[in-house]
Every structure is written in C-alpha cells, then in structure tokens.
Amino acid sequence: MAKKKSAGAGQHRRPAGKRLGPKVASGEKVSTGNILVTQHGTNVTPGKNVKVGRNYTLYSMADGVVKFGKKIGRKVVSVVK
C-alpha cells in the first residue's frame, strides 16, 4: 500500500457549462443579428428570417417577433414581422 496519495488523485471536477440553449423567449421582439439559440448541431432548425452560423448558432435576419414551433416533428424557430 502507498503511504501517500498519488499526485492528481481526487481531482474529478465537472467542466464549466457552455451556456447553450435559447437566448430569447417566444413572443419577444428582436432586431437583425440577434442570437436566438446556441447549440451543438441542429437541435432547433431555422425557419423564416433565421440563419445558421458556422457553429450552428441561430440568429435573426430581420426585425420582428420570435416564434418557436414544430414542423414535421422538428423544433423550428422563426422571426415574424
């Protein structure tokens, strides 16, 4: 048996959260360029007036009101003028 604990033992910590998820609620007013959802992969798909960034972030392409919904079994976010 070891007399001392080995270096690094007992340091099992959870990594910091990545702050993913929706950034605005349904019915909120947004302007062009506002981030709507941050995600890994396309869990939520873009609808009208919404574009996807290269890290799958959804952002608004027009001023309007956010609308979350479903289309063919997938979550969709749109910006309605």
C-alpha positions as CSV (number, residue, x, y, z in Angstrom):
1,M,0.0,0.0,0.0
2,A,1.1,3.5,-0.8
3,K,1.9,5.7,2.2
4,K,0.9,8.9,0.3
5,K,-1.8,9.8,-2.2
6,S,-0.5,10.0,-5.7
7,A,-0.4,13.4,-7.4
8,G,-3.7,14.3,-9.1
9,A,-5.9,11.9,-7.2
10,G,-9.3,13.1,-6.2
11,Q,-9.5,15.9,-8.8
12,H,-12.6,14.8,-10.6
13,R,-14.3,18.1,-11.4
14,R,-17.1,18.8,-13.9
15,P,-16.2,21.2,-16.7
16,A,-17.8,24.6,-16.9
17,G,-21.1,24.8,-18.7
18,K,-21.1,26.1,-22.3
19,R,-24.1,28.3,-21.9
20,L,-26.1,26.6,-24.7
21,G,-29.8,26.9,-25.3
22,P,-32.4,29.5,-26.2
23,K,-31.4,33.2,-25.6
24,V,-34.8,34.7,-26.3
25,A,-38.3,33.6,-25.5
26,S,-41.3,33.1,-27.9
27,G,-43.1,36.4,-28.4
28,E,-40.0,38.6,-27.7
29,K,-39.1,41.4,-30.1
30,V,-35.7,41.0,-31.8
31,S,-33.6,43.0,-34.2
32,T,-31.4,41.9,-37.1
33,G,-28.4,39.9,-36.0
34,N,-29.7,39.0,-32.5
35,I,-28.7,35.5,-31.4
36,L,-31.8,33.3,-30.8
37,V,-30.3,29.9,-29.9
38,T,-26.8,28.5,-29.3
39,Q,-26.4,24.7,-29.8
40,H,-24.2,21.8,-30.8
41,G,-25.7,20.5,-34.0
42,T,-29.1,21.5,-35.4
43,N,-31.4,20.5,-32.5
44,V,-33.5,23.5,-33.5
45,T,-33.9,24.2,-37.2
46,P,-34.1,27.7,-38.7
47,G,-37.5,29.0,-40.0
48,K,-38.4,32.3,-41.7
49,N,-35.9,35.1,-41.3
50,V,-33.5,32.9,-39.4
51,K,-30.0,31.8,-40.5
52,V,-27.5,29.3,-39.1
53,G,-23.9,30.3,-38.2
54,R,-20.9,28.0,-38.7
55,N,-21.2,26.8,-35.1
56,Y,-24.9,26.1,-35.5
57,T,-25.9,29.3,-33.7
58,L,-29.3,30.6,-35.0
59,Y,-29.6,34.3,-35.5
60,S,-32.2,36.8,-36.7
61,M,-32.1,38.1,-40.2
62,A,-34.9,40.7,-39.8
63,D,-36.6,42.8,-37.1
64,G,-39.7,41.1,-35.7
65,V,-41.1,38.8,-33.1
66,V,-39.7,35.3,-32.3
67,K,-41.9,32.3,-32.8
68,F,-41.0,28.8,-31.7
69,G,-42.9,25.9,-33.1
70,K,-42.8,22.4,-34.7
71,K,-42.7,21.3,-38.4
72,I,-42.6,17.7,-39.4
73,G,-41.6,16.6,-35.8
74,R,-38.7,19.1,-35.6
75,K,-38.3,22.2,-33.4
76,V,-38.3,25.4,-35.6
77,V,-37.6,29.0,-34.7
78,S,-38.8,31.8,-36.9
79,V,-38.9,35.6,-36.8
80,V,-42.3,37.0,-37.9
81,K,-42.5,40.7,-38.9
